[in-house]
Structures are given as structure tokens and as C-alpha cells.
Amino acid sequence: MVSSEAHVFLFVKPGDHVVIRNEKPPENDQNGYWIGQVINCIGGARNPNSWTLFQVADIDNGEIIIINADTVERILKTAEN
């Protein structure tokens, strides 16, 4: 499991299933969270190995979304090697 809950996004890898906090207030969803599978990790300008954005597929509807890394709350399932 992840050792630091505050910086969980640093441990995310492509293929992981993650819990994501909505950036906008929820409309129909009561809790404001959703689950996605990470497709790609995008690094920052200062350090390309420090993730700042993720390309994620929503597991409910298949929509591909780019999210801010800090909206990842928890890693549910890590990618199989």
C-alpha cells in the first residue's frame, strides 16, 4: 500500500485503478468521487518524473479525461506487471 496518503499521486502508474475527487461540485453524484483507470502519466516541466496530470478512463462510461494529479485520493488496485 502507499506509505504517504498526502502524496498518493506520486505512486500512481499506468493501469492503476484510482479514486478521483470531482473538481466541480457534484450534480447527481452524492459523494463527489468516481473511479478511473490511469492510461498515461504526464510529468511536470521542472521534473518530468513527478506526475502533474493523468489521462484517465472513467470506468462507468469509458470517457477519457485528463485530470490534475492532486485530485487522486487513493489507489484501489495497482497495475499487474
Backbone atoms as SQL, in Angstrom:
CREATE TABLE atoms (id INTEGER PRIMARY KEY, chain TEXT, resi INTEGER, resn TEXT, atom TEXT, x REAL, y REAL, z REAL);
INSERT INTO atoms VALUES
  (1, 'A', 1, 'MET', 'N', 0.833, -1.191, 0.000),
  (2, 'A', 1, 'MET', 'CA', 0.000, 0.000, 0.000),
  (3, 'A', 1, 'MET', 'C', 0.868, 1.242, 0.000),
  (4, 'A', 2, 'VAL', 'N', 0.278, 2.366, -0.217),
  (5, 'A', 2, 'VAL', 'CA', 1.001, 3.627, -0.312),
  (6, 'A', 2, 'VAL', 'C', 1.375, 4.112, 1.079),
  (7, 'A', 3, 'SER', 'N', 2.622, 4.580, 1.214),
  (8, 'A', 3, 'SER', 'CA', 3.103, 4.981, 2.533),
  (9, 'A', 3, 'SER', 'C', 2.642, 6.379, 2.942),
  (10, 'A', 4, 'SER', 'N', 2.409, 7.268, 1.991),
  (11, 'A', 4, 'SER', 'CA', 2.017, 8.640, 2.316),
  (12, 'A', 4, 'SER', 'C', 0.677, 8.963, 1.673),
  (13, 'A', 5, 'GLU', 'N', -0.358, 9.095, 2.480),
  (14, 'A', 5, 'GLU', 'CA', -1.692, 9.399, 1.971),
  (15, 'A', 5, 'GLU', 'C', -1.753, 10.798, 1.365),
  (16, 'A', 6, 'ALA', 'N', -0.907, 11.728, 1.827),
  (17, 'A', 6, 'ALA', 'CA', -0.952, 13.101, 1.337),
  (18, 'A', 6, 'ALA', 'C', -0.442, 13.209, -0.096),
  (19, 'A', 7, 'HIS', 'N', 0.449, 12.321, -0.493),
  (20, 'A', 7, 'HIS', 'CA', 1.057, 12.391, -1.821),
  (21, 'A', 7, 'HIS', 'C', 0.866, 11.085, -2.578),
  (22, 'A', 8, 'VAL', 'N', -0.323, 10.534, -2.529),
  (23, 'A', 8, 'VAL', 'CA', -0.604, 9.255, -3.154),
  (24, 'A', 8, 'VAL', 'C', -0.386, 9.296, -4.657),
  (25, 'A', 9, 'PHE', 'N', -0.571, 10.448, -5.299),
  (26, 'A', 9, 'PHE', 'CA', -0.439, 10.552, -6.748),
  (27, 'A', 9, 'PHE', 'C', 0.993, 10.290, -7.222),
  (28, 'A', 10, 'LEU', 'N', 1.968, 10.418, -6.335),
  (29, 'A', 10, 'LEU', 'CA', 3.353, 10.152, -6.727),
  (30, 'A', 10, 'LEU', 'C', 3.603, 8.674, -7.007),
  (31, 'A', 11, 'PHE', 'N', 2.749, 7.797, -6.496),
  (32, 'A', 11, 'PHE', 'CA', 2.933, 6.362, -6.641),
  (33, 'A', 11, 'PHE', 'C', 2.060, 5.748, -7.734),
  (34, 'A', 12, 'VAL', 'N', 1.270, 6.564, -8.422),
  (35, 'A', 12, 'VAL', 'CA', 0.361, 6.072, -9.463),
  (36, 'A', 12, 'VAL', 'C', 1.151, 5.678, -10.701),
  (37, 'A', 13, 'LYS', 'N', 0.736, 4.562, -11.319),
  (38, 'A', 13, 'LYS', 'CA', 1.343, 4.079, -12.559),
  (39, 'A', 13, 'LYS', 'C', 0.240, 3.827, -13.580),
  (40, 'A', 14, 'PRO', 'N', 0.578, 3.841, -14.881),
  (41, 'A', 14, 'PRO', 'CA', -0.431, 3.488, -15.888),
  (42, 'A', 14, 'PRO', 'C', -1.003, 2.096, -15.611),
  (43, 'A', 15, 'GLY', 'N', -2.317, 1.969, -15.724),
  (44, 'A', 15, 'GLY', 'CA', -3.011, 0.719, -15.456),
  (45, 'A', 15, 'GLY', 'C', -3.643, 0.648, -14.078),
  (46, 'A', 16, 'ASP', 'N', -3.239, 1.536, -13.161),
  (47, 'A', 16, 'ASP', 'CA', -3.815, 1.559, -11.811),
  (48, 'A', 16, 'ASP', 'C', -5.268, 2.029, -11.854),
  (49, 'A', 17, 'HIS', 'N', -6.087, 1.495, -10.951),
  (50, 'A', 17, 'HIS', 'CA', -7.447, 1.984, -10.730),
  (51, 'A', 17, 'HIS', 'C', -7.393, 2.905, -9.521),
  (52, 'A', 18, 'VAL', 'N', -7.904, 4.126, -9.677),
  (53, 'A', 18, 'VAL', 'CA', -7.789, 5.136, -8.631),
  (54, 'A', 18, 'VAL', 'C', -9.140, 5.784, -8.329),
  (55, 'A', 19, 'VAL', 'N', -9.276, 6.281, -7.101),
  (56, 'A', 19, 'VAL', 'CA', -10.439, 7.070, -6.698),
  (57, 'A', 19, 'VAL', 'C', -10.089, 8.532, -6.940),
  (58, 'A', 20, 'ILE', 'N', -10.979, 9.233, -7.637),
  (59, 'A', 20, 'ILE', 'CA', -10.728, 10.618, -8.035),
  (60, 'A', 20, 'ILE', 'C', -11.801, 11.522, -7.440),
  (61, 'A', 21, 'ARG', 'N', -11.360, 12.618, -6.842),
  (62, 'A', 21, 'ARG', 'CA', -12.270, 13.623, -6.283),
  (63, 'A', 21, 'ARG', 'C', -12.703, 14.545, -7.415),
  (64, 'A', 22, 'ASN', 'N', -14.005, 14.785, -7.535),
  (65, 'A', 22, 'ASN', 'CA', -14.506, 15.724, -8.549),
  (66, 'A', 22, 'ASN', 'C', -13.942, 17.109, -8.287),
  (67, 'A', 23, 'GLU', 'N', -13.518, 17.781, -9.349),
  (68, 'A', 23, 'GLU', 'CA', -13.031, 19.146, -9.217),
  (69, 'A', 23, 'GLU', 'C', -14.188, 20.132, -9.135),
  (70, 'A', 24, 'LYS', 'N', -15.337, 19.750, -9.716),
  (71, 'A', 24, 'LYS', 'CA', -16.542, 20.580, -9.672),
  (72, 'A', 24, 'LYS', 'C', -17.495, 19.991, -8.637),
  (73, 'A', 25, 'PRO', 'N', -18.371, 20.807, -8.060),
  (74, 'A', 25, 'PRO', 'CA', -19.364, 20.268, -7.129),
  (75, 'A', 25, 'PRO', 'C', -20.242, 19.224, -7.828),
  (76, 'A', 26, 'PRO', 'N', -20.552, 18.116, -7.152),
  (77, 'A', 26, 'PRO', 'CA', -21.353, 17.054, -7.778),
  (78, 'A', 26, 'PRO', 'C', -22.782, 17.501, -8.061),
  (79, 'A', 27, 'GLU', 'N', -23.316, 17.010, -9.193),
  (80, 'A', 27, 'GLU', 'CA', -24.710, 17.288, -9.533),
  (81, 'A', 27, 'GLU', 'C', -25.590, 16.103, -9.136),
  (82, 'A', 28, 'ASN', 'N', -25.343, 14.959, -9.771),
  (83, 'A', 28, 'ASN', 'CA', -26.153, 13.774, -9.474),
  (84, 'A', 28, 'ASN', 'C', -25.483, 12.863, -8.462),
  (85, 'A', 29, 'ASP', 'N', -24.163, 12.891, -8.416),
  (86, 'A', 29, 'ASP', 'CA', -23.405, 12.019, -7.523),
  (87, 'A', 29, 'ASP', 'C', -23.364, 12.646, -6.131),
  (88, 'A', 30, 'GLN', 'N', -23.793, 11.924, -5.132),
  (89, 'A', 30, 'GLN', 'CA', -23.877, 12.468, -3.780),
  (90, 'A', 30, 'GLN', 'C', -22.517, 12.665, -3.127),
  (91, 'A', 31, 'ASN', 'N', -21.552, 11.781, -3.406),
  (92, 'A', 31, 'ASN', 'CA', -20.288, 11.858, -2.673),
  (93, 'A', 31, 'ASN', 'C', -19.187, 12.629, -3.394),
  (94, 'A', 32, 'GLY', 'N', -19.296, 12.886, -4.687),
  (95, 'A', 32, 'GLY', 'CA', -18.312, 13.681, -5.395),
  (96, 'A', 32, 'GLY', 'C', -17.048, 12.942, -5.783),
  (97, 'A', 33, 'TYR', 'N', -17.083, 11.608, -5.794),
  (98, 'A', 33, 'TYR', 'CA', -15.926, 10.813, -6.170),
  (99, 'A', 33, 'TYR', 'C', -16.292, 9.877, -7.314),
  (100, 'A', 34, 'TRP', 'N', -15.297, 9.457, -8.088),
  (101, 'A', 34, 'TRP', 'CA', -15.506, 8.475, -9.131),
  (102, 'A', 34, 'TRP', 'C', -14.227, 7.647, -9.290),
  (103, 'A', 35, 'ILE', 'N', -14.332, 6.534, -10.010),
  (104, 'A', 35, 'ILE', 'CA', -13.203, 5.619, -10.176),
  (105, 'A', 35, 'ILE', 'C', -12.765, 5.632, -11.633),
  (106, 'A', 36, 'GLY', 'N', -11.466, 5.679, -11.831),
  (107, 'A', 36, 'GLY', 'CA', -10.923, 5.677, -13.174),
  (108, 'A', 36, 'GLY', 'C', -9.697, 4.787, -13.275),
  (109, 'A', 37, 'GLN', 'N', -9.383, 4.393, -14.502),
  (110, 'A', 37, 'GLN', 'CA', -8.167, 3.634, -14.767),
  (111, 'A', 37, 'GLN', 'C', -7.181, 4.554, -15.469),
  (112, 'A', 38, 'VAL', 'N', -5.976, 4.640, -14.934),
  (113, 'A', 38, 'VAL', 'CA', -4.965, 5.536, -15.471),
  (114, 'A', 38, 'VAL', 'C', -4.429, 4.969, -16.780),
  (115, 'A', 39, 'ILE', 'N', -4.449, 5.801, -17.813),
  (116, 'A', 39, 'ILE', 'CA', -3.928, 5.419, -19.123),
  (117, 'A', 39, 'ILE', 'C', -2.502, 5.924, -19.293),
  (118, 'A', 40, 'ASN', 'N', -2.273, 7.182, -18.885),
  (119, 'A', 40, 'ASN', 'CA', -0.972, 7.804, -19.083),
  (120, 'A', 40, 'ASN', 'C', -0.691, 8.767, -17.939),
  (121, 'A', 41, 'CYS', 'N', 0.585, 8.854, -17.533),
  (122, 'A', 41, 'CYS', 'CA', 1.021, 9.795, -16.507),
  (123, 'A', 41, 'CYS', 'C', 1.850, 10.876, -17.183),
  (124, 'A', 42, 'ILE', 'N', 1.535, 12.131, -16.900),
  (125, 'A', 42, 'ILE', 'CA', 2.187, 13.258, -17.559),
  (126, 'A', 42, 'ILE', 'C', 2.990, 14.023, -16.510),
  (127, 'A', 43, 'GLY', 'N', 4.288, 14.182, -16.765),
  (128, 'A', 43, 'GLY', 'CA', 5.178, 14.842, -15.823),
  (129, 'A', 43, 'GLY', 'C', 5.142, 16.346, -15.936),
  (130, 'A', 44, 'GLY', 'N', 5.713, 16.986, -14.928),
  (131, 'A', 44, 'GLY', 'CA', 5.761, 18.440, -14.894),
  (132, 'A', 44, 'GLY', 'C', 6.949, 18.996, -15.661),
  (133, 'A', 45, 'ALA', 'N', 6.999, 20.300, -15.815),
  (134, 'A', 45, 'ALA', 'CA', 8.067, 20.960, -16.558),
  (135, 'A', 45, 'ALA', 'C', 9.397, 20.898, -15.806),
  (136, 'A', 46, 'ARG', 'N', 9.351, 21.025, -14.493),
  (137, 'A', 46, 'ARG', 'CA', 10.587, 21.015, -13.708),
  (138, 'A', 46, 'ARG', 'C', 11.135, 19.613, -13.510),
  (139, 'A', 47, 'ASN', 'N', 10.236, 18.644, -13.337),
  (140, 'A', 47, 'ASN', 'CA', 10.670, 17.263, -13.146),
  (141, 'A', 47, 'ASN', 'C', 9.724, 16.357, -13.916),
  (142, 'A', 48, 'PRO', 'N', 10.145, 15.843, -15.062),
  (143, 'A', 48, 'PRO', 'CA', 9.267, 15.012, -15.885),
  (144, 'A', 48, 'PRO', 'C', 8.843, 13.708, -15.214),
  (145, 'A', 49, 'ASN', 'N', 9.534, 13.292, -14.144),
  (146, 'A', 49, 'ASN', 'CA', 9.176, 12.063, -13.431),
  (147, 'A', 49, 'ASN', 'C', 8.248, 12.310, -12.251),
  (148, 'A', 50, 'SER', 'N', 7.868, 13.552, -12.022),
  (149, 'A', 50, 'SER', 'CA', 6.912, 13.905, -10.977),
  (150, 'A', 50, 'SER', 'C', 5.583, 14.231, -11.655),
  (151, 'A', 51, 'TRP', 'N', 4.580, 13.372, -11.450),
  (152, 'A', 51, 'TRP', 'CA', 3.313, 13.487, -12.179),
  (153, 'A', 51, 'TRP', 'C', 2.524, 14.722, -11.773),
  (154, 'A', 52, 'THR', 'N', 2.042, 15.443, -12.787),
  (155, 'A', 52, 'THR', 'CA', 1.168, 16.587, -12.533),
  (156, 'A', 52, 'THR', 'C', -0.214, 16.381, -13.151),
  (157, 'A', 53, 'LEU', 'N', -0.312, 15.557, -14.191),
  (158, 'A', 53, 'LEU', 'CA', -1.578, 15.259, -14.856),
  (159, 'A', 53, 'LEU', 'C', -1.665, 13.760, -15.133),
  (160, 'A', 54, 'PHE', 'N', -2.902, 13.258, -15.168),
  (161, 'A', 54, 'PHE', 'CA', -3.155, 11.872, -15.559),
  (162, 'A', 54, 'PHE', 'C', -4.220, 11.847, -16.641),
  (163, 'A', 55, 'GLN', 'N', -4.014, 10.980, -17.624),
  (164, 'A', 55, 'GLN', 'CA', -5.059, 10.688, -18.597),
  (165, 'A', 55, 'GLN', 'C', -5.762, 9.450, -18.053),
  (166, 'A', 56, 'VAL', 'N', -7.065, 9.571, -17.806),
  (167, 'A', 56, 'VAL', 'CA', -7.818, 8.540, -17.088),
  (168, 'A', 56, 'VAL', 'C', -9.075, 8.160, -17.864),
  (169, 'A', 57, 'ALA', 'N', -9.416, 6.878, -17.832),
  (170, 'A', 57, 'ALA', 'CA', -10.676, 6.396, -18.405),
  (171, 'A', 57, 'ALA', 'C', -11.663, 6.179, -17.262),
  (172, 'A', 58, 'ASP', 'N', -12.812, 6.840, -17.314),
  (173, 'A', 58, 'ASP', 'CA', -13.881, 6.651, -16.331),
  (174, 'A', 58, 'ASP', 'C', -14.411, 5.230, -16.499),
  (175, 'A', 59, 'ILE', 'N', -14.396, 4.422, -15.429),
  (176, 'A', 59, 'ILE', 'CA', -14.805, 3.019, -15.571),
  (177, 'A', 59, 'ILE', 'C', -16.306, 2.858, -15.737),
  (178, 'A', 60, 'ASP', 'N', -17.087, 3.886, -15.430),
  (179, 'A', 60, 'ASP', 'CA', -18.539, 3.796, -15.583),
  (180, 'A', 60, 'ASP', 'C', -18.990, 4.011, -17.028),
  (181, 'A', 61, 'ASN', 'N', -18.384, 4.991, -17.709),
  (182, 'A', 61, 'ASN', 'CA', -18.866, 5.323, -19.051),
  (183, 'A', 61, 'ASN', 'C', -17.786, 5.291, -20.128),
  (184, 'A', 62, 'GLY', 'N', -16.524, 5.025, -19.767),
  (185, 'A', 62, 'GLY', 'CA', -15.450, 4.922, -20.738),
  (186, 'A', 62, 'GLY', 'C', -14.891, 6.243, -21.223),
  (187, 'A', 63, 'GLU', 'N', -15.387, 7.347, -20.696),
  (188, 'A', 63, 'GLU', 'CA', -14.924, 8.665, -21.117),
  (189, 'A', 63, 'GLU', 'C', -13.460, 8.858, -20.727),
  (190, 'A', 64, 'ILE', 'N', -12.647, 9.394, -21.656),
  (191, 'A', 64, 'ILE', 'CA', -11.242, 9.675, -21.405),
  (192, 'A', 64, 'ILE', 'C', -11.119, 11.128, -20.961),
  (193, 'A', 65, 'ILE', 'N', -10.481, 11.340, -19.800),
  (194, 'A', 65, 'ILE', 'CA', -10.395, 12.670, -19.199),
  (195, 'A', 65, 'ILE', 'C', -8.957, 12.898, -18.739),
  (196, 'A', 66, 'ILE', 'N', -8.479, 14.128, -18.849),
  (197, 'A', 66, 'ILE', 'CA', -7.198, 14.498, -18.255),
  (198, 'A', 66, 'ILE', 'C', -7.502, 15.228, -16.956),
  (199, 'A', 67, 'ILE', 'N', -6.903, 14.738, -15.859),
  (200, 'A', 67, 'ILE', 'CA', -7.176, 15.293, -14.534),
  (201, 'A', 67, 'ILE', 'C', -5.885, 15.794, -13.893),
  (202, 'A', 68, 'ASN', 'N', -6.010, 16.681, -12.926),
  (203, 'A', 68, 'ASN', 'CA', -4.876, 17.107, -12.110),
  (204, 'A', 68, 'ASN', 'C', -4.488, 15.965, -11.180),
  (205, 'A', 69, 'ALA', 'N', -3.211, 15.748, -11.006),
  (206, 'A', 69, 'ALA', 'CA', -2.729, 14.634, -10.195),
  (207, 'A', 69, 'ALA', 'C', -3.206, 14.718, -8.748),
  (208, 'A', 70, 'ASP', 'N', -3.347, 15.924, -8.217),
  (209, 'A', 70, 'ASP', 'CA', -3.725, 16.054, -6.806),
  (210, 'A', 70, 'ASP', 'C', -5.188, 15.719, -6.525),
  (211, 'A', 71, 'THR', 'N', -5.989, 15.425, -7.554),
  (212, 'A', 71, 'THR', 'CA', -7.367, 15.003, -7.317),
  (213, 'A', 71, 'THR', 'C', -7.471, 13.497, -7.060),
  (214, 'A', 72, 'VAL', 'N', -6.360, 12.768, -7.208),
  (215, 'A', 72, 'VAL', 'CA', -6.356, 11.336, -6.902),
  (216, 'A', 72, 'VAL', 'C', -6.316, 11.172, -5.390),
  (217, 'A', 73, 'GLU', 'N', -7.320, 10.495, -4.855),
  (218, 'A', 73, 'GLU', 'CA', -7.442, 10.312, -3.407),
  (219, 'A', 73, 'GLU', 'C', -6.821, 9.004, -2.915),
  (220, 'A', 74, 'ARG', 'N', -6.920, 7.946, -3.725),
  (221, 'A', 74, 'ARG', 'CA', -6.458, 6.634, -3.274),
  (222, 'A', 74, 'ARG', 'C', -6.244, 5.730, -4.482),
  (223, 'A', 75, 'ILE', 'N', -5.271, 4.837, -4.363),
  (224, 'A', 75, 'ILE', 'CA', -5.067, 3.794, -5.363),
  (225, 'A', 75, 'ILE', 'C', -5.852, 2.566, -4.895),
  (226, 'A', 76, 'LEU', 'N', -6.824, 2.130, -5.713),
  (227, 'A', 76, 'LEU', 'CA', -7.635, 0.959, -5.347),
  (228, 'A', 76, 'LEU', 'C', -6.966, -0.341, -5.750),
  (229, 'A', 77, 'LYS', 'N', -6.443, -0.368, -6.964),
  (230, 'A', 77, 'LYS', 'CA', -5.837, -1.588, -7.495),
  (231, 'A', 77, 'LYS', 'C', -4.655, -1.174, -8.362),
  (232, 'A', 78, 'THR', 'N', -3.495, -1.777, -8.077),
  (233, 'A', 78, 'THR', 'CA', -2.318, -1.452, -8.863),
  (234, 'A', 78, 'THR', 'C', -2.304, -2.280, -10.143),
  (235, 'A', 79, 'ALA', 'N', -1.554, -1.796, -11.125),
  (236, 'A', 79, 'ALA', 'CA', -1.448, -2.474, -12.413),
  (237, 'A', 79, 'ALA', 'C', -0.697, -3.796, -12.233),
  (238, 'A', 80, 'GLU', 'N', -1.119, -4.797, -12.988),
  (239, 'A', 80, 'GLU', 'CA', -0.434, -6.083, -12.971),
  (240, 'A', 80, 'GLU', 'C', 0.818, -5.969, -13.814),
  (241, 'A', 81, 'ASN', 'N', 1.932, -6.517, -13.335),
  (242, 'A', 81, 'ASN', 'CA', 3.191, -6.468, -14.106),
  (243, 'A', 81, 'ASN', 'C', 3.331, -7.691, -14.953);
